[in-house]
């Protein structure tokens, strides 16, 4: 299937810094879009760097609020791992086993983690923080502070009152700047919302780039490429890289507190691999539906496999799915088996419990 003249951009594995080139992140003196959109309703730490077009999310202490216990537990285990040298052998062994088990739990929980739905219709109707040409709310507060300042007798004697007044005047100037920044952020936010509501596909890619909805999946080693040519669907190529994700060894704690490590049975390895790929597919679709007004999401999972005839690794499609928004929303995501759930959607997948995935053709649109 040819990609024609579709618009696209790529996120490489491990990359959490996104540089906007076309306008979402390049307005000087405004907050990053992710912060602006959510700041009216809730606090969000993830934000753009004003004036640079760069947005970022710290991998372990980001503003993303994880929903599942597996993801929440991961942060605590990472903290303990940094202190591993101080631990006794039993504690170190127990931590290694916990981290192994947590990794498996996270793999099976990926589809449950999803960004909040962005209501672009509501965002485009949001009122300005204040009427242009009038005094902004932060400047008002700073002005009141100056008006209500009454120096004490000792402040006058020690000549501290002039210094204090100068500080208050400086606060007024800073407040003016902050009000202006808030106003510019509102203008930009509403402008972007209007373009999304009007199905502008260039803006689709820009908000994906700025919001970085799949940032935590890049920590697993996964990469993504997004393609848009029509406003009602988006297409994503997903580099699986299961060799970086699915453990090749099992770790258990013996009765005596020793760490026992042995190879992962092939059947279980392939089962985990299938669950990981299918869980990611559902998660990718959920994030796209939360962020964009599309009805369908095409996801093509790509991986490298050994061609036993040539002896070389070859890259191909192992799963191709067309996710329907209404069907996905009708599923009980907390209780489904992600691999089994593919039957709900048009898809191409060949999987054998003893061999794993085989290459398939991509779905034609």
C-alpha positions as a printed NumPy array, in Angstrom:
array([[  0.   ,   0.   ,   0.   ],
       [  1.522,   3.324,  -1.039],
       [  1.479,   6.29 ,   1.295],
       [  1.013,   8.811,  -1.537],
       [  1.127,  12.391,  -0.294],
       [ -0.025,  11.769,   3.225],
       [  1.209,  14.083,   5.922],
       [  3.224,  12.354,   8.612],
       [  5.812,  12.567,  11.348],
       [  7.723,  10.003,  13.37 ],
       [  8.547,   9.475,  17.039],
       [ 11.642,   7.327,  17.514],
       [ 12.021,   4.899,  20.424],
       [ 13.191,   6.594,  23.607],
       [ 12.601,  10.126,  22.299],
       [ 10.521,  12.251,  24.64 ],
       [ 11.437,  15.685,  23.269],
       [  9.237,  16.995,  20.459],
       [ 10.075,  20.065,  18.418],
       [  7.173,  21.877,  16.756],
       [  7.992,  23.495,  13.395],
       [  4.685,  24.862,  12.215],
       [  3.101,  26.974,  14.908],
       [  1.717,  24.982,  17.841],
       [  4.867,  25.389,  19.895],
       [  6.607,  28.408,  18.397],
       [  4.604,  31.356,  19.716],
       [  6.873,  33.414,  21.94 ],
       [  5.611,  34.071,  25.436],
       [  2.908,  31.395,  25.561],
       [  2.546,  28.211,  27.514],
       [  2.784,  24.822,  25.806],
       [ -0.509,  23.67 ,  24.343],
       [ -0.931,  20.681,  26.657],
       [ -0.77 ,  22.955,  29.68 ],
       [ -3.068,  25.553,  28.154],
       [ -5.817,  23.116,  27.257],
       [ -6.013,  21.548,  30.693],
       [ -5.15 ,  24.551,  32.876],
       [ -8.743,  25.804,  33.004],
       [ -9.992,  22.541,  34.421],
       [ -7.137,  20.784,  36.189],
       [ -3.445,  21.032,  36.988],
       [ -1.053,  19.503,  34.488],
       [  2.717,  19.547,  34.921],
       [  3.591,  18.498,  31.37 ],
       [  4.101,  21.7  ,  29.404],
       [  5.899,  23.334,  26.534],
       [  8.958,  25.514,  26.987],
       [  7.746,  29.021,  26.064],
       [  9.233,  30.419,  22.878],
       [ 11.048,  27.248,  21.834],
       [  8.392,  24.945,  20.431],
       [  9.733,  22.188,  22.701],
       [  7.547,  20.111,  24.977],
       [  8.705,  17.335,  27.236],
       [  7.576,  14.813,  29.797],
       [  9.858,  13.369,  32.465],
       [  9.584,   9.587,  32.282],
       [  9.249,   8.803,  35.983],
       [  7.96 ,  12.   ,  37.52 ],
       [  5.849,  13.378,  34.686],
       [  2.485,  15.11 ,  34.927],
       [  0.815,  12.008,  33.504],
       [ -1.487,  10.506,  36.122],
       [ -1.364,   6.742,  35.798],
       [ -4.569,   4.814,  36.402],
       [ -3.372,   1.246,  37.001],
       [ -1.544,  -0.055,  40.062],
       [  1.14 ,  -1.597,  37.836],
       [  2.174,   1.796,  36.462],
       [  1.914,   3.46 ,  39.873],
       [  4.006,   0.724,  41.488],
       [  6.671,   1.114,  38.782],
       [  7.712,   4.521,  40.119],
       [  8.166,   3.191,  43.654],
       [ 10.222,   0.235,  42.406],
       [ 12.418,   2.552,  40.371],
       [ 13.096,   4.591,  43.506],
       [ 14.035,   1.442,  45.413],
       [ 16.3  ,   0.327,  42.584],
       [ 18.354,   3.505,  42.957],
       [ 18.988,   2.524,  46.577],
       [ 19.805,  -1.108,  45.814],
       [ 23.429,  -0.865,  46.974],
       [ 22.227,  -0.129,  50.508],
       [ 20.037,  -3.209,  50.661],
       [ 20.711,  -6.618,  52.103],
       [ 20.862,  -9.534,  49.654],
       [ 17.322, -10.72 ,  50.465],
       [ 15.902,  -7.244,  49.849],
       [ 17.808,  -6.952,  46.571],
       [ 16.529, -10.323,  45.408],
       [ 12.971,  -9.482,  46.411],
       [ 13.184,  -6.181,  44.519],
       [ 14.431,  -7.892,  41.35 ],
       [ 11.509, -10.323,  41.436],
       [  9.04 ,  -7.504,  42.119],
       [ 10.413,  -5.524,  39.178],
       [ 10.09 ,  -8.556,  36.903],
       [  6.489,  -9.139,  37.989],
       [  5.701,  -5.425,  37.692],
       [  7.035,  -5.441,  34.134],
       [  4.592,  -8.197,  33.202],
       [  1.715,  -6.388,  34.916],
       [  2.521,  -3.196,  33.019],
       [  2.592,  -5.05 ,  29.696],
       [ -0.922,  -6.323,  30.396],
       [ -2.143,  -2.881,  31.561],
       [ -1.008,  -0.658,  28.688],
       [ -4.473,  -0.409,  27.132],
       [ -5.943,   0.796,  30.439],
       [ -3.736,   3.889,  30.477],
       [ -5.203,   6.654,  28.346],
       [ -5.09 ,  10.434,  28.16 ],
       [ -8.095,  12.502,  29.183],
       [-10.564,  13.259,  26.399],
       [ -9.974,  16.736,  24.964],
       [-13.255,  18.528,  24.28 ],
       [-12.243,  20.839,  21.444],
       [-15.836,  22.064,  20.999],
       [-15.842,  23.339,  24.575],
       [-12.306,  24.741,  24.339],
       [-13.074,  26.899,  21.301],
       [-15.906,  28.555,  23.273],
       [-13.859,  29.379,  26.371],
       [-13.969,  32.998,  27.434],
       [-10.854,  35.146,  27.439],
       [ -9.169,  35.515,  30.861],
       [ -9.961,  39.256,  30.637],
       [-11.089,  41.822,  28.076],
       [ -8.246,  43.032,  25.887],
       [ -7.231,  46.602,  26.722],
       [ -8.342,  46.313,  30.353],
       [ -6.35 ,  45.505,  33.477],
       [ -5.76 ,  41.772,  33.851],
       [ -6.633,  39.799,  37.021],
       [ -3.036,  39.331,  38.147],
       [ -2.246,  43.005,  37.634],
       [ -5.353,  43.907,  39.677],
       [ -4.115,  41.834,  42.596],
       [ -0.67 ,  43.437,  42.386],
       [ -2.217,  46.935,  42.216],
       [ -4.354,  46.224,  45.283],
       [ -1.291,  45.051,  47.168],
       [  0.428,  48.361,  46.411],
       [ -2.67 ,  50.431,  47.248],
       [ -3.09 ,  48.655,  50.587],
       [  0.551,  48.906,  51.573],
       [  0.949,  50.967,  54.738],
       [  4.53 ,  51.262,  55.932],
       [  5.081,  50.948,  59.645],
       [  6.711,  53.623,  61.772],
       [  9.979,  51.672,  61.94 ],
       [  9.946,  51.062,  58.172],
       [  9.887,  54.806,  57.649],
       [ 12.608,  55.401,  60.22 ],
       [ 14.815,  52.709,  58.644],
       [ 13.899,  53.928,  55.141],
       [ 12.62 ,  50.489,  54.148],
       [  9.314,  51.735,  52.764],
       [ 10.795,  52.977,  49.454],
       [ 12.463,  49.617,  48.9  ],
       [  9.161,  47.826,  49.576],
       [  7.266,  50.12 ,  47.196],
       [  9.823,  49.421,  44.482],
       [  9.32 ,  45.678,  45.008],
       [  5.551,  46.097,  44.704],
       [  5.927,  48.145,  41.506],
       [  8.122,  45.402,  40.065],
       [  5.442,  42.862,  40.994],
       [  2.91 ,  44.895,  39.019],
       [  5.121,  44.781,  35.925],
       [  5.593,  41.028,  36.313],
       [  1.844,  40.583,  36.745],
       [  1.238,  42.522,  33.514],
       [  3.581,  40.158,  31.672],
       [  1.854,  37.101,  33.143],
       [ -1.577,  38.438,  32.18 ],
       [ -0.348,  39.034,  28.626],
       [  1.086,  35.516,  28.492],
       [ -2.223,  34.077,  29.713],
       [ -4.109,  36.038,  27.067],
       [ -1.794,  34.862,  24.27 ],
       [ -2.119,  31.282,  25.508],
       [ -5.908,  31.583,  25.435],
       [ -5.829,  32.991,  21.889],
       [ -3.585,  30.193,  20.704],
       [ -5.591,  27.508,  22.481],
       [ -8.885,  28.688,  20.973],
       [ -7.311,  29.026,  17.519],
       [ -6.033,  25.444,  17.64 ],
       [ -9.396,  24.185,  18.922],
       [-11.198,  25.886,  16.04 ],
       [ -8.854,  24.258,  13.525],
       [ -9.392,  20.824,  15.084],
       [-13.184,  21.272,  15.075],
       [-12.928,  22.27 ,  11.408],
       [-11.03 ,  19.01 ,  10.722],
       [ -7.704,  20.586,   9.723],
       [ -5.387,  17.587,   9.291],
       [ -2.178,  19.626,   9.642],
       [ -3.33 ,  20.577,  13.124],
       [ -4.085,  16.912,  13.89 ],
       [ -0.387,  16.109,  13.579],
       [  0.67 ,  19.224,  15.442],
       [ -1.408,  18.443,  18.529],
       [ -0.204,  14.82 ,  18.539],
       [  3.341,  16.13 ,  18.459],
       [  2.705,  18.62 ,  21.24 ],
       [  0.607,  16.378,  23.496],
       [  2.919,  13.348,  23.073],
       [  0.086,  10.979,  24.092],
       [  2.184,   7.81 ,  23.717],
       [  5.267,   9.08 ,  25.529],
       [  5.303,   6.278,  28.09 ],
       [  5.275,   3.631,  25.338],
       [  8.525,   4.993,  23.931],
       [ 10.065,   3.989,  27.274],
       [  9.442,   0.384,  26.268],
       [ 11.457,   0.985,  23.087],
       [  8.495,   1.459,  20.783],
       [  8.456,   3.98 ,  17.937],
       [  5.507,   5.495,  16.074],
       [  4.79 ,   7.113,  12.733],
       [  1.526,   8.956,  12.162],
       [ -0.142,   9.467,   8.781],
       [ -3.168,  11.624,   7.961],
       [ -4.763,  12.295,   4.598],
       [ -8.461,  12.478,   5.504],
       [-10.122,  14.035,   8.525],
       [-12.171,  11.037,   9.709],
       [ -9.315,   8.583,  10.314],
       [ -5.637,   8.42 ,  11.209],
       [ -3.071,   5.728,  10.492],
       [ -0.227,   4.753,  12.808],
       [  2.747,   2.497,  12.174],
       [  3.941,   1.067,  15.465],
       [  7.476,  -0.342,  15.784],
       [  7.003,  -3.092,  18.345],
       [ 10.609,  -3.939,  19.333],
       [  9.473,  -6.838,  21.508],
       [ 13.083,  -7.841,  22.123],
       [ 13.345,  -4.749,  24.344],
       [ 10.011,  -5.335,  26.053],
       [  9.195,  -8.988,  26.721],
       [ 11.529, -10.55 ,  29.33 ],
       [ 13.593, -13.469,  28.066],
       [ 14.098, -14.771,  31.606],
       [ 11.824, -15.545,  34.539],
       [ 12.792, -14.498,  38.05 ],
       [ 11.472, -16.097,  41.228],
       [ 12.442, -16.027,  44.884],
       [ 13.314, -19.399,  46.401],
       [ 12.229, -20.458,  49.899],
       [ 15.691, -19.536,  51.167],
       [ 15.501, -16.045,  49.693],
       [ 17.814, -16.743,  46.76 ],
       [ 17.141, -15.327,  43.303],
       [ 16.326, -18.042,  40.772],
       [ 16.603, -17.106,  37.095],
       [ 15.658, -19.355,  34.197],
       [ 14.762, -18.94 ,  30.554],
       [ 11.238, -17.865,  29.687],
       [  9.344, -20.805,  28.096],
       [  8.726, -20.093,  24.41 ],
       [  4.971, -20.534,  24.69 ],
       [  4.706, -18.031,  27.514],
       [  7.073, -15.607,  25.759],
       [  4.887, -15.586,  22.654],
       [  1.703, -15.175,  24.729],
       [  3.188, -12.143,  26.489],
       [  4.354, -10.753,  23.154],
       [  0.862, -11.071,  21.667],
       [ -0.762,  -9.453,  24.701],
       [  1.765,  -6.6  ,  24.561],
       [  1.174,  -5.89 ,  20.878],
       [ -2.616,  -6.062,  21.158],
       [ -2.68 ,  -3.993,  24.352],
       [ -0.587,  -1.31 ,  22.636],
       [ -2.913,  -1.286,  19.629],
       [ -5.922,  -0.596,  21.868],
       [ -4.02 ,   2.061,  23.804],
       [ -2.902,   3.824,  20.606],
       [ -6.476,   3.912,  19.335],
       [ -7.846,   5.171,  22.667],
       [ -5.348,   8.021,  22.791],
       [ -6.122,   9.05 ,  19.215],
       [ -9.864,   9.036,  19.88 ],
       [ -9.312,  11.078,  23.058],
       [ -7.307,  13.689,  21.201],
       [ -8.817,  13.897,  17.705],
       [-12.335,  13.929,  16.154],
       [-11.723,  10.779,  14.084],
       [-14.016,   7.766,  13.685],
       [-11.414,   5.137,  12.794],
       [ -7.814,   4.419,  13.701],
       [ -5.671,   2.109,  11.584],
       [ -2.758,   0.601,  13.505],
       [ -0.032,  -1.448,  11.829],
       [  2.324,  -3.211,  14.255],
       [  5.779,  -3.762,  12.731],
       [  8.532,  -6.021,  14.013],
       [ 11.762,  -7.654,  12.893],
       [ 11.892, -11.429,  12.55 ],
       [ 14.465, -13.917,  11.363],
       [ 14.033, -15.197,   7.83 ],
       [ 15.325, -18.749,   8.201],
       [ 15.772, -19.021,   4.424],
       [ 18.21 , -16.088,   4.225],
       [ 19.505, -15.877,   7.791],
       [ 18.696, -12.16 ,   7.917],
       [ 16.339, -10.185,  10.117],
       [ 13.449,  -8.741,   8.112],
       [ 10.952,  -6.077,   9.096],
       [  7.278,  -6.651,   8.392],
       [  3.722,  -6.218,   9.628],
       [  2.63 ,  -8.655,  12.344],
       [ -0.766,  -7.102,  13.084],
       [ -2.922,  -4.681,  11.107],
       [ -6.165,  -3.43 ,  12.671],
       [ -8.933,  -0.969,  11.867],
       [-10.32 ,   0.225,  15.204],
       [-13.869,   1.544,  15.138],
       [-14.485,   4.203,  17.808],
       [-18.001,   3.097,  18.759],
       [-17.026,  -0.564,  18.984],
       [-13.975,   0.207,  21.116],
       [-16.033,   2.35 ,  23.488],
       [-18.494,  -0.515,  23.953],
       [-15.835,  -2.899,  25.336],
       [-15.197,  -3.522,  29.042],
       [-11.497,  -2.693,  28.894],
       [-10.786,  -3.659,  32.502],
       [-11.755,  -7.277,  31.922],
       [-10.994,  -8.073,  28.269],
       [ -8.177, -10.236,  26.968],
       [ -6.48 ,  -7.877,  24.515],
       [ -5.449, -10.659,  22.145],
       [ -8.989, -12.068,  22.068],
       [-10.468,  -8.587,  21.62 ],
       [ -9.066,  -8.267,  18.098],
       [-12.054, -10.3  ,  16.838],
       [-14.183,  -7.182,  17.418],
       [-12.343,  -5.336,  14.664],
       [-11.345,  -5.849,  11.06 ],
       [ -7.782,  -7.122,  11.305],
       [ -5.005,  -9.244,   9.819],
       [ -3.058, -11.386,  12.29 ],
       [ -1.408, -14.806,  12.142],
       [ -0.264, -16.093,  15.508],
       [  0.823, -19.56 ,  16.587],
       [  1.431, -20.43 ,  20.222],
       [  4.619, -22.329,  19.334],
       [  6.016, -19.816,  16.829],
       [  4.469, -16.474,  17.65 ],
       [  3.577, -13.884,  15.037],
       [  3.909, -14.35 ,  11.302],
       [  4.018, -11.527,   8.777],
       [  0.683, -10.377,   7.339],
       [ -0.413,  -7.788,   4.793],
       [ -1.595,  -4.351,   5.877],
       [ -5.288,  -3.639,   5.708],
       [ -6.275,  -1.683,   2.635],
       [ -8.37 ,   1.409,   3.251]])
